[in-house]
Amino acid sequence: MESCCPCCGHRTRRVHTHYMRRLTDLPWQGRIVEIQLHARRFRCADPQCPRRIFTERLPETVQPKARRTVRLGESQLAIGFAVGGEPGSRLSDRLAMPASGDTLLRMIRAAGFEPPQAPRVVGIDDWAWRKGQRYGTIICDLERNRVLDLLPDRSADTVASWLEHHPGIEVIARDRAGVYAEGARRGAPDATQVADRWHLLQNLGEALRLAVGRHRKAVGAAGKAMMEEMSDDDDAEPASSVESCTQLDGLRRSRRHQRSELYAEILQLRASGMAPRQIAPRMGMSVRTVERWLAAGGEPEHRRPPTRSVLDSFQDYLELRWQEGQRNGSQLWTEIKRRGFEGSKATVYRWTAARKERSSTAPPNSRWRPPSRRNCAWLLSEDPTSLDEPTGRFLHHLYEAAPELAVAGELARRFAALIRGDDDAGLEQWLKDATDSELASLAAGIGRDIEAVRAAITQPWSTSPVEGQINRLKTIKRQMYGRSGYPLLRNRLLAAA
């Protein structure tokens, strides 16, 4: 028997000594298996070799100095990649392949990956180490829908360096962040940059909300005018209902007045040259809140969203039976239970009690409420023919009080149609029309990134697959119980791709 020296490659038969190696192997019938291997040490026959004594190698069975076989290590590594350190340790114990959590993490960190095939179309987006404070970058192959790499920060230098080391990229899909635009220009100057369509529509929504915020007085005036019209058409409400509404409206006005005073004081401090970080402690507010109020051009509206009930799907049937004269809650519960209702009788009893208290002659228009600023911005971008009659009347009053919003709404609909289509012929004209409108800041930003916006309209690529990979990244990160350092997190994500 002879062996080959790992240092010089010289073959020798000169045995020096024997010793016993104990190797853990895959389990058998749920039992831990240990292999006792009689290994030999050899003397190197080459007098020029720096290694005089070496141990015979068994590369297909065990690595040098290892205490587990290759196949057992591969199985434990697969468990570590799938569920992490401590969960992997618990699972390994149940499978009769015991390993500590730290051992699995060391195996994950030491794992190597084959370089990916040369990508042609990549998507770049950011992900949060800690939301609002620290971010990284994820790069995906959009053609193969797999993660290419995970970068530890969000900077143009890092992105440019990665792109320079991966030549041949033809298309780069990204969001509207200037960091990635600059990194792509420097790292792959010949590649086509494609702005993400969803982010473009999000930018449009933000621009509309800011425009509505600048005309908040017009929004309030339109709401008052609409409510006056509705009150002229409605019958008088019961005195108790009017009294409760008056008290609630008074409380809302008081809170709104307090927020207006806070905003006025913030404006005074800002005019005196103070930064938001200096204003926040004086006002007892967070820095982000002060920045958001200043950017919106006014104090926020606080309105609770409508609550949902398990009876929502059965409201039409219950109302029909009520009009037919059925007032027994137990009978109504029996009938809707046959239709799939899974709630209790008490829920139906509460509905019947509230229905008895509500005036059956109350007109449906009395339930109309003026939209919030956010909803108002959304209405501006909607097709007028798809809106109901009260909303159309409200917008008519709003456009009379603020004609600029009518122009902004028409421009928003044109821009949304451009982004959702595949023809960029009208983009230049839209930029000219929007330059002197409420959407001027949006038009200026699009003008600086015009080629990427054109590509967003004419090409099919987007960062949507990247968002899916970010969801997978978040799942892996949260499984690791705070031990997700960059090398460990990167290896687990690349193994899961």
C-alpha positions as CSV (number, residue, x, y, z in Angstrom):
1,M,0.0,0.0,0.0
2,E,1.3,3.4,-0.9
3,S,0.1,7.0,-0.5
4,C,0.8,10.3,-2.1
5,C,2.4,13.2,-0.2
6,P,0.0,16.2,-0.1
7,C,2.9,18.6,-0.3
8,C,5.1,17.4,-3.1
9,G,3.0,14.7,-4.7
10,H,5.7,12.0,-4.3
11,R,4.4,8.5,-3.8
12,T,5.8,6.4,-0.9
13,R,5.3,3.1,0.8
14,R,7.3,3.9,4.0
15,V,4.8,3.6,6.9
16,H,5.7,5.6,9.9
17,T,3.0,4.7,12.5
18,H,-0.7,3.8,12.8
19,Y,-3.4,5.6,14.8
20,M,-7.1,5.5,15.3
21,R,-9.5,8.1,13.9
22,R,-13.1,8.3,15.3
23,L,-15.5,9.7,12.7
24,T,-19.3,10.4,13.2
25,D,-21.3,9.2,10.2
26,L,-24.9,9.4,9.0
27,P,-27.3,7.6,11.5
28,W,-28.6,4.1,11.0
29,Q,-32.1,3.2,12.2
30,G,-32.3,6.4,14.3
31,R,-29.0,5.6,16.1
32,I,-25.8,7.6,16.0
33,V,-23.0,5.9,14.1
34,E,-19.3,6.2,14.8
35,I,-16.7,4.9,12.4
36,Q,-13.3,3.8,13.9
37,L,-10.8,4.3,11.1
38,H,-7.2,2.8,11.4
39,A,-5.2,5.5,9.7
40,R,-1.5,5.3,8.7
41,R,1.2,7.9,8.8
42,F,3.8,7.8,6.0
43,R,7.4,9.1,5.5
44,C,7.9,11.2,2.4
45,A,10.5,9.7,0.2
46,D,11.5,13.0,-1.4
47,P,14.5,14.4,0.6
48,Q,13.7,17.9,-0.7
49,C,10.1,17.9,0.6
50,P,9.6,20.2,3.6
51,R,7.0,17.7,5.0
52,R,8.7,14.6,6.4
53,I,5.6,12.8,7.8
54,F,2.0,12.9,6.5
55,T,-1.2,11.1,7.0
56,E,-2.9,9.2,4.2
57,R,-5.8,11.1,2.6
58,L,-9.4,9.9,2.1
59,P,-11.0,12.8,0.3
60,E,-14.2,11.0,-0.6
61,T,-14.8,10.0,3.0
62,V,-13.4,12.6,5.3
63,Q,-11.6,15.9,5.2
64,P,-8.2,16.3,6.9
65,K,-8.5,16.8,10.7
66,A,-12.3,16.5,10.5
67,R,-14.3,14.4,13.0
68,R,-17.3,13.8,10.7
69,T,-17.6,12.2,7.3
70,V,-18.2,14.3,4.2
71,R,-21.7,13.1,3.7
72,L,-22.7,13.8,7.3
73,G,-21.2,17.3,7.0
74,E,-23.2,18.0,3.8
75,S,-26.4,16.9,5.6
76,Q,-25.8,19.1,8.6
77,L,-24.8,22.0,6.4
78,A,-28.1,21.7,4.5
79,I,-30.0,21.8,7.8
80,G,-28.1,24.9,8.9
81,F,-28.9,26.6,5.6
82,A,-32.6,25.7,5.9
83,V,-33.4,26.7,9.5
84,G,-30.3,28.3,11.0
85,G,-28.2,27.6,14.1
86,E,-30.2,26.8,17.2
87,P,-33.3,25.5,15.3
88,G,-30.9,23.4,13.2
89,S,-29.2,22.0,16.3
90,R,-32.6,20.9,17.7
91,L,-33.5,19.3,14.4
92,S,-30.2,17.6,14.1
93,D,-30.6,16.1,17.5
94,R,-33.9,14.6,16.6
95,L,-32.4,13.1,13.4
96,A,-29.5,11.5,15.3
97,M,-27.0,13.8,13.8
98,P,-26.1,16.0,16.8
99,A,-24.4,19.3,16.3
100,S,-24.4,22.5,18.3
101,G,-25.8,25.7,17.0
102,D,-22.4,27.4,16.9
103,T,-21.0,24.5,14.9
104,L,-23.7,24.9,12.3
105,L,-23.1,28.6,12.1
106,R,-19.4,28.1,11.6
107,M,-20.2,25.6,8.8
108,I,-22.5,28.1,7.1
109,R,-19.9,30.9,7.3
110,A,-17.2,28.7,5.8
111,A,-19.3,27.5,2.9
112,G,-18.3,28.5,-0.5
113,F,-20.4,29.2,-3.6
114,E,-19.8,28.8,-7.2
115,P,-19.7,32.1,-9.1
116,P,-23.1,32.7,-10.8
117,Q,-23.5,32.7,-14.6
118,A,-22.8,36.0,-16.2
119,P,-26.1,38.0,-15.7
120,R,-27.5,40.1,-18.5
121,V,-30.5,41.8,-16.7
122,V,-30.2,42.6,-13.0
123,G,-32.5,44.3,-10.5
124,I,-31.1,46.4,-7.6
125,D,-33.0,47.5,-4.5
126,D,-32.4,48.2,-0.8
127,W,-33.3,46.2,2.3
128,A,-33.3,47.2,5.9
129,W,-30.9,46.0,8.6
130,R,-32.8,48.3,10.8
131,K,-35.7,50.3,9.3
132,G,-35.0,54.0,9.0
133,Q,-31.4,53.7,10.2
134,R,-29.3,51.2,8.3
135,Y,-29.8,49.6,4.9
136,G,-28.1,47.1,2.6
137,T,-28.4,46.3,-1.1
138,I,-29.6,43.2,-2.8
139,I,-28.9,42.4,-6.5
140,C,-30.9,39.8,-8.4
141,D,-30.8,38.2,-11.8
142,L,-34.2,39.0,-13.3
143,E,-33.9,36.5,-16.1
144,R,-33.2,33.5,-13.8
145,N,-35.1,35.0,-10.8
146,R,-32.3,34.3,-8.3
147,V,-30.2,36.3,-5.9
148,L,-26.7,37.2,-7.2
149,D,-25.3,39.0,-4.2
150,L,-26.0,40.8,-1.0
151,L,-24.1,44.0,-0.3
152,P,-23.6,45.3,3.3
153,D,-24.5,49.0,2.6
154,R,-26.4,51.3,0.3
155,S,-23.9,53.4,-1.5
156,A,-23.0,54.3,-5.0
157,D,-19.3,53.2,-4.5
158,T,-20.3,49.7,-3.4
159,V,-22.8,49.2,-6.3
160,A,-20.3,50.6,-8.9
161,S,-17.6,48.3,-7.6
162,W,-19.8,45.2,-7.9
163,L,-20.9,46.1,-11.4
164,E,-17.3,46.6,-12.5
165,H,-16.5,43.1,-11.3
166,H,-19.4,41.6,-13.3
167,P,-19.1,42.9,-16.9
168,G,-21.6,42.1,-19.5
169,I,-24.7,43.5,-17.8
170,E,-27.0,45.1,-20.3
171,V,-30.1,46.2,-18.3
172,I,-30.3,47.5,-14.7
173,A,-33.8,47.8,-13.1
174,R,-33.8,50.0,-10.0
175,D,-36.0,52.3,-8.0
176,R,-35.8,56.2,-8.2
177,A,-33.0,56.4,-5.6
178,G,-30.1,58.6,-6.9
179,V,-27.6,56.4,-5.1
180,Y,-28.3,53.5,-7.4
181,A,-28.5,55.7,-10.5
182,E,-25.1,57.0,-9.8
183,G,-23.6,53.6,-9.0
184,A,-25.0,52.2,-12.2
185,R,-23.7,55.0,-14.3
186,R,-20.2,54.6,-12.9
187,G,-20.1,50.8,-12.8
188,A,-21.9,49.9,-16.0
189,P,-22.0,53.0,-18.2
190,D,-23.2,51.1,-21.3
191,A,-26.1,49.4,-19.5
192,T,-29.7,50.6,-19.9
193,Q,-31.2,51.8,-16.6
194,V,-34.9,51.1,-16.1
195,A,-36.9,52.9,-13.4
196,D,-39.5,50.8,-11.6
197,R,-43.0,51.6,-12.7
198,W,-44.5,51.1,-9.2
199,H,-42.1,53.6,-7.7
200,L,-43.0,56.1,-10.4
201,L,-46.7,55.8,-9.6
202,Q,-45.7,56.1,-5.9
203,N,-43.9,59.3,-6.6
204,L,-47.0,60.5,-8.4
205,G,-49.1,59.8,-5.4
206,E,-46.7,61.6,-3.1
207,A,-46.7,64.7,-5.4
208,L,-50.5,64.7,-5.4
209,R,-50.7,64.5,-1.6
210,L,-48.3,67.4,-1.2
211,A,-50.4,69.4,-3.7
212,V,-53.6,68.7,-1.8
213,G,-51.8,69.6,1.4
214,R,-50.9,73.0,0.0
215,H,-54.6,73.6,-0.8
216,R,-56.0,72.1,2.4
217,K,-58.2,75.2,2.9
218,A,-59.8,74.6,-0.4
219,V,-60.4,70.9,0.5
220,G,-62.1,72.0,3.8
221,A,-64.2,74.6,2.0
222,A,-65.3,72.0,-0.6
223,G,-66.2,69.6,2.2
224,K,-68.3,72.2,4.0
225,A,-70.1,73.2,0.8
226,M,-70.9,69.6,0.1
227,M,-72.2,69.0,3.6
228,E,-74.4,72.0,3.3
229,E,-75.9,70.7,0.1
230,M,-76.4,67.3,1.7
231,S,-78.0,68.8,4.8
232,D,-80.5,70.8,2.6
233,D,-81.6,67.5,1.0
234,D,-81.7,65.4,4.2
235,D,-84.5,65.3,6.8
236,A,-83.8,66.6,10.3
237,E,-82.1,64.1,12.5
238,P,-83.3,63.2,16.1
239,A,-82.3,65.7,18.7
240,S,-80.2,63.1,20.6
241,S,-78.3,62.2,17.5
242,V,-77.7,65.9,16.7
243,E,-76.4,66.6,20.2
244,S,-74.0,63.6,20.2
245,C,-72.7,64.7,16.8
246,T,-72.3,68.3,18.0
247,Q,-70.2,67.1,21.0
248,L,-68.0,64.9,18.8
249,D,-67.5,67.6,16.2
250,G,-66.6,70.1,19.0
251,L,-64.0,67.7,20.3
252,R,-62.6,67.2,16.8
253,R,-62.5,70.9,16.2
254,S,-60.6,71.4,19.5
255,R,-58.0,68.8,18.6
256,R,-57.7,70.2,15.1
257,H,-57.2,73.7,16.5
258,Q,-54.4,72.4,18.8
259,R,-52.6,70.8,15.9
260,S,-52.9,74.0,13.9
261,E,-51.3,76.0,16.8
262,L,-48.5,73.5,17.0
263,Y,-47.9,73.8,13.2
264,A,-47.9,77.6,13.4
265,E,-45.3,77.5,16.2
266,I,-43.2,75.0,14.1
267,L,-43.3,77.4,11.2
268,Q,-42.1,80.3,13.4
269,L,-39.2,78.3,14.7
270,R,-38.3,77.2,11.1
271,A,-38.5,80.8,9.9
272,S,-36.0,81.7,12.6
273,G,-33.5,79.3,11.1
274,M,-33.8,76.3,13.4
275,A,-33.5,72.8,11.9
276,P,-36.1,70.0,12.6
277,R,-33.7,68.3,15.0
278,Q,-33.7,71.5,17.1
279,I,-37.4,72.1,16.8
280,A,-38.4,68.6,17.8
281,P,-37.3,68.7,21.5
282,R,-38.8,72.1,22.0
283,M,-42.2,71.0,20.7
284,G,-42.1,67.6,22.4
285,M,-42.3,65.8,19.0
286,S,-40.1,63.4,17.1
287,V,-37.8,64.7,14.4
288,R,-39.6,62.6,11.8
289,T,-43.0,64.1,12.7
290,V,-41.7,67.7,12.4
291,E,-40.1,66.8,9.0
292,R,-43.4,65.2,7.8
293,W,-45.5,68.2,8.9
294,L,-43.2,70.7,7.1
295,A,-43.1,68.6,3.9
296,A,-46.9,68.2,3.8
297,G,-47.4,71.9,4.3
298,G,-49.7,71.5,7.2
299,E,-50.8,69.5,10.3
300,P,-52.1,66.0,9.7
301,E,-55.7,64.8,9.8
302,H,-56.5,62.1,12.3
303,R,-59.4,59.9,11.2
304,R,-60.1,56.4,12.2
305,P,-60.5,53.8,9.4
306,P,-63.9,52.2,9.2
307,T,-64.1,49.0,11.3
308,R,-65.0,45.6,9.7
309,S,-67.5,43.1,11.0
310,V,-68.1,39.4,10.4
311,L,-71.6,40.5,9.3
312,D,-70.4,42.6,6.4
313,S,-71.0,39.8,3.9
314,F,-74.6,39.2,5.1
315,Q,-75.7,42.9,5.5
316,D,-77.8,42.8,2.3
317,Y,-79.6,39.7,3.3
318,L,-80.3,40.9,6.8
319,E,-81.5,44.2,5.5
320,L,-83.8,42.5,3.1
321,R,-85.3,40.3,5.8
322,W,-85.6,43.3,8.1
323,Q,-87.6,45.1,5.5
324,E,-89.8,42.0,5.1
325,G,-90.7,42.3,8.8
326,Q,-88.4,39.7,10.4
327,R,-87.3,41.1,13.8
328,N,-86.3,37.9,15.7
329,G,-82.5,37.8,16.1
330,S,-82.5,34.1,16.7
331,Q,-84.4,33.4,13.5
332,L,-82.1,35.7,11.6
333,W,-79.0,34.0,13.0
334,T,-80.4,30.6,12.0
335,E,-81.0,31.8,8.4
336,I,-77.6,33.3,7.8
337,K,-75.9,30.4,9.5
338,R,-77.2,28.2,6.7
339,R,-75.6,30.7,4.3
340,G,-72.1,30.2,5.9
341,F,-72.1,32.6,8.8
342,E,-69.7,31.4,11.6
343,G,-70.4,34.1,14.2
344,S,-72.4,33.8,17.4
345,K,-76.1,34.8,18.2
346,A,-74.9,37.7,20.3
347,T,-73.4,39.3,17.1
348,V,-76.8,39.2,15.4
349,Y,-78.6,40.4,18.6
350,R,-76.3,43.5,18.6
351,W,-77.1,44.1,15.0
352,T,-80.9,43.9,15.6
353,A,-80.6,46.2,18.6
354,A,-78.6,48.8,16.6
355,R,-81.0,48.4,13.6
356,K,-84.0,49.2,15.9
357,E,-82.4,52.3,17.2
358,R,-81.5,53.6,13.7
359,S,-84.1,55.6,11.9
360,S,-85.4,53.6,9.0
361,T,-86.3,56.8,7.2
362,A,-82.7,58.3,7.3
363,P,-81.7,59.1,3.8
364,P,-78.5,57.3,2.5
365,N,-76.9,60.6,1.7
366,S,-76.6,61.4,5.4
367,R,-73.8,58.8,5.6
368,W,-71.5,60.7,3.2
369,R,-68.3,62.0,4.7
370,P,-65.8,64.4,3.2
371,P,-62.6,62.5,2.0
372,S,-59.3,63.0,3.9
373,R,-56.4,64.6,2.1
374,R,-54.9,61.3,1.2
375,N,-58.2,60.0,-0.3
376,C,-58.7,63.4,-2.0
377,A,-55.3,63.0,-3.7
378,W,-56.3,59.5,-4.8
379,L,-59.6,60.8,-6.2
380,L,-57.7,63.4,-8.3
381,S,-56.0,60.6,-10.2
382,E,-59.2,58.5,-10.8
383,D,-61.3,58.6,-13.9
384,P,-64.2,61.0,-13.3
385,T,-66.6,58.7,-15.0
386,S,-65.9,56.0,-12.5
387,L,-66.8,58.1,-9.4
388,D,-70.2,58.2,-7.7
389,E,-72.4,61.2,-7.8
390,P,-71.6,62.7,-4.3
391,T,-67.9,62.4,-4.9
392,G,-68.2,64.1,-8.3
393,R,-70.1,67.0,-6.7
394,F,-67.4,67.3,-4.1
395,L,-64.6,67.4,-6.7
396,H,-66.7,70.1,-8.6
397,H,-66.6,72.3,-5.4
398,L,-62.9,71.5,-4.9
399,Y,-62.0,72.5,-8.5
400,E,-64.0,75.8,-8.1
401,A,-62.0,76.6,-4.9
402,A,-58.6,75.5,-6.3
403,P,-58.4,75.3,-10.1
404,E,-54.8,74.2,-9.9
405,L,-55.9,70.9,-8.5
406,A,-58.1,70.2,-11.5
407,V,-55.0,70.7,-13.7
408,A,-52.9,68.5,-11.4
409,G,-55.6,65.7,-11.6
410,E,-55.7,65.8,-15.4
411,L,-51.9,65.6,-15.5
412,A,-51.8,62.8,-13.0
413,R,-54.2,60.7,-15.1
414,R,-52.1,61.3,-18.2
415,F,-48.9,60.3,-16.4
416,A,-50.5,57.2,-15.0
417,A,-51.7,56.2,-18.5
418,L,-48.2,56.7,-19.9
419,I,-46.6,54.5,-17.2
420,R,-49.2,51.7,-17.6
421,G,-48.8,51.8,-21.4
422,D,-46.0,51.0,-23.7
423,D,-45.6,54.2,-25.7
424,D,-43.4,57.1,-24.5
425,A,-44.4,59.5,-27.3
426,G,-46.3,61.8,-25.0
427,L,-43.7,62.0,-22.2
428,E,-42.0,65.1,-23.5
429,Q,-45.3,67.0,-23.9
430,W,-46.3,65.9,-20.4
431,L,-43.1,67.3,-18.9
432,K,-43.7,70.7,-20.6
433,D,-47.3,70.8,-19.4
434,A,-46.4,69.9,-15.8
435,T,-43.5,72.4,-15.5
436,D,-45.7,75.2,-14.2
437,S,-48.3,73.1,-12.4
438,E,-48.6,71.6,-8.9
439,L,-46.6,68.6,-10.2
440,A,-43.6,70.7,-11.1
441,S,-41.2,69.0,-8.6
442,L,-42.2,65.5,-10.0
443,A,-41.7,66.7,-13.5
444,A,-38.2,68.1,-12.6
445,G,-37.2,64.8,-11.1
446,I,-38.4,62.8,-14.1
447,G,-36.6,65.2,-16.4
448,R,-33.3,64.4,-14.6
449,D,-34.0,60.7,-15.0
450,I,-35.7,60.8,-18.4
451,E,-33.9,57.9,-20.0
452,A,-34.7,55.5,-17.2
453,V,-38.3,56.6,-17.2
454,R,-38.5,56.1,-21.0
455,A,-37.1,52.6,-20.5
456,A,-39.7,51.9,-17.8
457,I,-42.5,52.6,-20.3
458,T,-41.0,50.7,-23.2
459,Q,-39.3,47.7,-21.5
460,P,-40.9,44.9,-19.4
461,W,-38.3,44.8,-16.6
462,S,-39.1,46.0,-13.1
463,T,-37.9,45.4,-9.5
464,S,-41.0,43.3,-8.5
465,P,-39.0,40.0,-8.4
466,V,-36.4,41.8,-6.2
467,E,-39.2,42.7,-3.7
468,G,-40.0,39.0,-3.5
469,Q,-36.4,38.1,-2.7
470,I,-36.4,40.8,-0.1
471,N,-39.4,39.1,1.6
472,R,-37.3,35.8,1.7
473,L,-34.4,37.7,3.1
474,K,-36.5,39.2,5.9
475,T,-37.8,35.7,6.8
476,I,-34.3,34.3,7.0
477,K,-33.1,37.3,9.0
478,R,-35.8,37.0,11.6
479,Q,-35.2,33.3,12.0
480,M,-31.7,34.0,13.2
481,Y,-32.6,35.6,16.5
482,G,-30.2,38.5,16.3
483,R,-27.2,36.6,15.0
484,S,-27.6,37.6,11.4
485,G,-24.2,39.2,10.7
486,Y,-23.5,40.1,7.1
487,P,-21.4,37.0,6.1
488,L,-23.8,34.6,7.8
489,L,-26.9,36.2,6.3
490,R,-25.4,36.5,2.9
491,N,-24.4,32.8,2.8
492,R,-27.8,31.6,4.0
493,L,-29.6,33.8,1.4
494,L,-27.4,32.6,-1.5
495,A,-27.9,29.0,-0.4
496,A,-31.7,29.5,-0.4
497,A,-31.7,31.1,-3.9
